[in-house]
Amino acid sequence: MIELLCELDAMIAKLPKKVANTLILSQLHGLTYREIAERLSVSERMVKRYMAQAMLQCLLFKSDLSL
């Protein structure tokens, strides 16, 4: 479990800062896209793009684990 968390942390660290922050604010802190947009000083549309990018990386990460 610790190894998996370390790998997940490394994956998040490779993301652009705003993408990583969006993922963390959404999934760990439970903020809405509007709240995230306000915190990051971006539009809600950009938050949606950041989340799509983060989710893609998570899917790729998951597929790497399956190999």
N, C-alpha and C positions, 0 to 999 in steps of 0.2 A: 504494500500500500504506500509506504514512504517513497519507494522508487517511482511509482506511478505519479505521485504528487510532485516529485522533483522534475519528472519529465514534463508534466503539465505546466509547471512553473517556467521551465525552459521554453516551452512552446509559446506561452504568453509573453515572455520576455523578447521573443523575436518579432512580435507584432509591433506595428507602428504605435506610438504612445497613445494617441487618441482612440485607436481601435482597442487596445488592451484596457484602457480606462473605461471605455464603454462596456466591454464585456464584464469587467469586475463590478461596475456600478449597477449593471442590470442583473447579473446572476448572483452576486454575493450580497449586494445591498438592497436589491429589489426595487430600484428606482424605475420610474416610468421613462419612456423615451423623451417626454417633455422635460422632466426633471434633469435627465442626463444632458439634454441639449442646453439647458440653462447653465448647468455646472461647467460644461465644456465650451460655452459660448459658440455653439454651432446650431444649425437648424435641425429640426426633427428628421428631416429627410437625410441629412448627413449621419445622424445617429443610426438610422435604418441601414444606410450603406456600411457603416462601421460594423454593425451587428452581423450583416450578411458576410462581410469579410472575416469576421471572427468565427462565425459558425462554419464557414468553409474550412478554415484552418483546423477547427476542432474535428470536423469530419475526416480531414486528411490525417490528423493525429490518430484518430480512432482506427482508421484503416491501416495505418502503420503498425498499430498494436496487434492487429489481427494477423499480420504476416508472421 
